[in-house]
Amino acid sequence: MSCKNIPLVIFAGGKSKRMGKNKALLPFSSSPTLIEFQLQRFSGSFQKVYISTKDKNIFDFEADFIEDLYKDISSPIVALYSVMKSLDEKKIAILSVDTPFVSYNIYEKLLDYIDNHQAVIPDYHPLCGVYKRDILPTLEEMIKKDKHSLKELFEKIEVKKITFYDEKEFENLNFFDEYERALKILP
């Protein structure tokens, strides 16, 4: 299966507590913001690229947004649930906004395994993966029980973890010094 057959959703709804400011809005490389960098990088490689967020009004550019259905709860479970409720596709790729080194090739490899699993993720980052929409009932049940851990989700669904040998590709920008290092790596 090709990435051209599935959508990619970039998760940009986190609180960015460790960064101290919204990391999605930080300037990055030649783009005005990190989220726009990610959007430009993957547009054309997937069927369509969406942005998952709590509030689309914080962005001053046009894009296809999926807003969280529960505004008062910040969790990747809520974001996944909102994405699965909003899109009809059976398989959906996701990417955390703060992982600017993840390549398109990672998704091609993850797709090799998705037919026999409900989710396929790299060992290093669960918010870079391919998920099947059939996890929606599990997500609903978790939200009803106020459970928001990805680890708990993975105990309830069929997940395949893939080891990639260049873990630098999965470095995420949680702290300002990590962001500054990443700026020096990319032009």
Contacts in CASP RR format, 6 or more apart in sequence:
PFRMAT RR
TARGET T0000
AUTHOR 0000-0000-0000
METHOD contacts of the structure
MODEL  1
MSCKNIPLVIFAGGKSKRMGKNKALLPFSSSPTLIEFQLQRFSGSFQKVY
ISTKDKNIFDFEADFIEDLYKDISSPIVALYSVMKSLDEKKIAILSVDTP
FVSYNIYEKLLDYIDNHQAVIPDYHPLCGVYKRDILPTLEEMIKKDKHSL
KELFEKIEVKKITFYDEKEFENLNFFDEYERALKILP
1 91 0 8 1.000
1 111 0 8 1.000
1 114 0 8 1.000
1 115 0 8 1.000
2 108 0 8 1.000
2 111 0 8 1.000
3 45 0 8 1.000
3 46 0 8 1.000
3 47 0 8 1.000
3 93 0 8 1.000
3 104 0 8 1.000
3 107 0 8 1.000
3 108 0 8 1.000
3 111 0 8 1.000
4 44 0 8 1.000
4 45 0 8 1.000
4 46 0 8 1.000
4 47 0 8 1.000
5 47 0 8 1.000
5 91 0 8 1.000
6 46 0 8 1.000
6 47 0 8 1.000
6 89 0 8 1.000
6 91 0 8 1.000
6 92 0 8 1.000
6 93 0 8 1.000
6 111 0 8 1.000
6 130 0 8 1.000
7 46 0 8 1.000
7 47 0 8 1.000
7 48 0 8 1.000
7 49 0 8 1.000
7 50 0 8 1.000
7 87 0 8 1.000
7 89 0 8 1.000
7 92 0 8 1.000
7 93 0 8 1.000
8 42 0 8 1.000
8 45 0 8 1.000
8 46 0 8 1.000
8 48 0 8 1.000
8 49 0 8 1.000
8 50 0 8 1.000
8 92 0 8 1.000
8 93 0 8 1.000
8 94 0 8 1.000
8 95 0 8 1.000
8 107 0 8 1.000
9 49 0 8 1.000
9 50 0 8 1.000
9 51 0 8 1.000
9 52 0 8 1.000
9 66 0 8 1.000
9 83 0 8 1.000
9 87 0 8 1.000
9 92 0 8 1.000
9 93 0 8 1.000
9 94 0 8 1.000
9 95 0 8 1.000
10 35 0 8 1.000
10 38 0 8 1.000
10 39 0 8 1.000
10 42 0 8 1.000
10 49 0 8 1.000
10 50 0 8 1.000
10 51 0 8 1.000
10 52 0 8 1.000
10 94 0 8 1.000
10 95 0 8 1.000
10 96 0 8 1.000
10 97 0 8 1.000
11 52 0 8 1.000
11 76 0 8 1.000
11 79 0 8 1.000
11 94 0 8 1.000
11 95 0 8 1.000
11 96 0 8 1.000
11 97 0 8 1.000
11 127 0 8 1.000
12 24 0 8 1.000
12 35 0 8 1.000
12 51 0 8 1.000
12 52 0 8 1.000
12 53 0 8 1.000
12 97 0 8 1.000
13 24 0 8 1.000
13 52 0 8 1.000
13 53 0 8 1.000
13 54 0 8 1.000
13 68 0 8 1.000
13 74 0 8 1.000
13 79 0 8 1.000
13 97 0 8 1.000
14 54 0 8 1.000
14 74 0 8 1.000
15 74 0 8 1.000
16 22 0 8 1.000
16 23 0 8 1.000
16 24 0 8 1.000
18 174 0 8 1.000
18 175 0 8 1.000
19 26 0 8 1.000
19 173 0 8 1.000
19 174 0 8 1.000
19 175 0 8 1.000
19 176 0 8 1.000
19 179 0 8 1.000
20 176 0 8 1.000
22 58 0 8 1.000
23 34 0 8 1.000
23 97 0 8 1.000
23 98 0 8 1.000
23 173 0 8 1.000
23 179 0 8 1.000
24 33 0 8 1.000
24 34 0 8 1.000
24 35 0 8 1.000
24 53 0 8 1.000
24 97 0 8 1.000
24 98 0 8 1.000
25 33 0 8 1.000
25 34 0 8 1.000
25 35 0 8 1.000
25 58 0 8 1.000
25 59 0 8 1.000
26 33 0 8 1.000
26 34 0 8 1.000
26 179 0 8 1.000
27 33 0 8 1.000
27 34 0 8 1.000
28 34 0 8 1.000
28 36 0 8 1.000
28 37 0 8 1.000
28 100 0 8 1.000
28 182 0 8 1.000
28 183 0 8 1.000
28 186 0 8 1.000
29 37 0 8 1.000
29 100 0 8 1.000
29 183 0 8 1.000
29 186 0 8 1.000
29 187 0 8 1.000
30 37 0 8 1.000
30 187 0 8 1.000
31 37 0 8 1.000
31 40 0 8 1.000
32 61 0 8 1.000
33 59 0 8 1.000
34 97 0 8 1.000
34 98 0 8 1.000
34 100 0 8 1.000
34 173 0 8 1.000
35 51 0 8 1.000
35 59 0 8 1.000
35 97 0 8 1.000
36 61 0 8 1.000
37 100 0 8 1.000
38 95 0 8 1.000
38 97 0 8 1.000
38 100 0 8 1.000
39 49 0 8 1.000
39 51 0 8 1.000
39 63 0 8 1.000
42 49 0 8 1.000
42 95 0 8 1.000
42 104 0 8 1.000
43 49 0 8 1.000
45 104 0 8 1.000
46 93 0 8 1.000
46 107 0 8 1.000
47 89 0 8 1.000
48 64 0 8 1.000
49 63 0 8 1.000
49 64 0 8 1.000
50 63 0 8 1.000
50 64 0 8 1.000
50 65 0 8 1.000
50 66 0 8 1.000
50 83 0 8 1.000
50 87 0 8 1.000
51 59 0 8 1.000
51 63 0 8 1.000
51 64 0 8 1.000
51 65 0 8 1.000
51 66 0 8 1.000
52 65 0 8 1.000
52 66 0 8 1.000
52 68 0 8 1.000
52 79 0 8 1.000
52 82 0 8 1.000
52 83 0 8 1.000
52 94 0 8 1.000
53 59 0 8 1.000
53 65 0 8 1.000
53 66 0 8 1.000
53 67 0 8 1.000
53 68 0 8 1.000
54 67 0 8 1.000
54 68 0 8 1.000
54 71 0 8 1.000
54 74 0 8 1.000
55 67 0 8 1.000
55 71 0 8 1.000
56 65 0 8 1.000
56 67 0 8 1.000
59 65 0 8 1.000
66 82 0 8 1.000
66 83 0 8 1.000
66 86 0 8 1.000
66 87 0 8 1.000
67 82 0 8 1.000
68 78 0 8 1.000
68 79 0 8 1.000
68 82 0 8 1.000
69 78 0 8 1.000
69 81 0 8 1.000
69 82 0 8 1.000
69 85 0 8 1.000
70 78 0 8 1.000
70 81 0 8 1.000
70 82 0 8 1.000
70 143 0 8 1.000
73 143 0 8 1.000
73 148 0 8 1.000
75 148 0 8 1.000
76 126 0 8 1.000
76 127 0 8 1.000
76 148 0 8 1.000
76 150 0 8 1.000
77 139 0 8 1.000
77 142 0 8 1.000
77 143 0 8 1.000
77 147 0 8 1.000
77 148 0 8 1.000
77 149 0 8 1.000
77 150 0 8 1.000
77 153 0 8 1.000
78 143 0 8 1.000
78 148 0 8 1.000
80 94 0 8 1.000
80 131 0 8 1.000
80 135 0 8 1.000
80 139 0 8 1.000
80 153 0 8 1.000
81 136 0 8 1.000
81 139 0 8 1.000
81 140 0 8 1.000
81 143 0 8 1.000
83 92 0 8 1.000
83 94 0 8 1.000
84 92 0 8 1.000
84 131 0 8 1.000
84 133 0 8 1.000
84 135 0 8 1.000
84 136 0 8 1.000
84 139 0 8 1.000
85 136 0 8 1.000
87 133 0 8 1.000
88 133 0 8 1.000
89 133 0 8 1.000
90 132 0 8 1.000
90 133 0 8 1.000
90 134 0 8 1.000
91 111 0 8 1.000
91 114 0 8 1.000
91 130 0 8 1.000
91 131 0 8 1.000
91 132 0 8 1.000
91 133 0 8 1.000
92 130 0 8 1.000
92 131 0 8 1.000
92 132 0 8 1.000
92 133 0 8 1.000
93 107 0 8 1.000
93 110 0 8 1.000
93 129 0 8 1.000
93 130 0 8 1.000
94 127 0 8 1.000
94 128 0 8 1.000
94 129 0 8 1.000
94 130 0 8 1.000
94 131 0 8 1.000
95 102 0 8 1.000
95 127 0 8 1.000
95 128 0 8 1.000
95 129 0 8 1.000
96 125 0 8 1.000
96 127 0 8 1.000
96 128 0 8 1.000
96 172 0 8 1.000
98 172 0 8 1.000
98 173 0 8 1.000
98 174 0 8 1.000
99 125 0 8 1.000
99 127 0 8 1.000
99 128 0 8 1.000
99 170 0 8 1.000
99 171 0 8 1.000
99 172 0 8 1.000
99 173 0 8 1.000
100 173 0 8 1.000
100 182 0 8 1.000
100 186 0 8 1.000
101 168 0 8 1.000
101 169 0 8 1.000
101 170 0 8 1.000
101 171 0 8 1.000
101 182 0 8 1.000
101 185 0 8 1.000
102 125 0 8 1.000
102 128 0 8 1.000
102 169 0 8 1.000
102 170 0 8 1.000
103 169 0 8 1.000
106 122 0 8 1.000
106 128 0 8 1.000
106 164 0 8 1.000
106 169 0 8 1.000
107 129 0 8 1.000
107 130 0 8 1.000
109 162 0 8 1.000
109 164 0 8 1.000
110 120 0 8 1.000
110 121 0 8 1.000
110 122 0 8 1.000
110 129 0 8 1.000
110 130 0 8 1.000
110 162 0 8 1.000
111 120 0 8 1.000
111 130 0 8 1.000
113 120 0 8 1.000
113 160 0 8 1.000
113 162 0 8 1.000
114 120 0 8 1.000
114 130 0 8 1.000
114 132 0 8 1.000
116 158 0 8 1.000
116 160 0 8 1.000
117 132 0 8 1.000
117 158 0 8 1.000
117 159 0 8 1.000
117 160 0 8 1.000
118 131 0 8 1.000
118 132 0 8 1.000
118 134 0 8 1.000
118 135 0 8 1.000
118 157 0 8 1.000
118 158 0 8 1.000
118 159 0 8 1.000
119 129 0 8 1.000
119 130 0 8 1.000
119 131 0 8 1.000
119 132 0 8 1.000
119 135 0 8 1.000
119 154 0 8 1.000
119 157 0 8 1.000
119 158 0 8 1.000
119 159 0 8 1.000
119 160 0 8 1.000
120 129 0 8 1.000
120 130 0 8 1.000
120 159 0 8 1.000
120 160 0 8 1.000
120 161 0 8 1.000
120 162 0 8 1.000
121 128 0 8 1.000
121 129 0 8 1.000
121 130 0 8 1.000
121 159 0 8 1.000
121 160 0 8 1.000
121 161 0 8 1.000
121 162 0 8 1.000
122 128 0 8 1.000
122 129 0 8 1.000
122 161 0 8 1.000
122 162 0 8 1.000
122 163 0 8 1.000
122 164 0 8 1.000
122 170 0 8 1.000
123 161 0 8 1.000
123 162 0 8 1.000
123 163 0 8 1.000
123 164 0 8 1.000
124 164 0 8 1.000
124 167 0 8 1.000
124 170 0 8 1.000
125 170 0 8 1.000
125 172 0 8 1.000
126 150 0 8 1.000
126 154 0 8 1.000
127 150 0 8 1.000
128 170 0 8 1.000
135 153 0 8 1.000
135 157 0 8 1.000
138 153 0 8 1.000
138 156 0 8 1.000
138 157 0 8 1.000
139 153 0 8 1.000
142 148 0 8 1.000
142 152 0 8 1.000
142 153 0 8 1.000
142 156 0 8 1.000
164 170 0 8 1.000
171 178 0 8 1.000
171 182 0 8 1.000
172 178 0 8 1.000
173 179 0 8 1.000
173 182 0 8 1.000
END
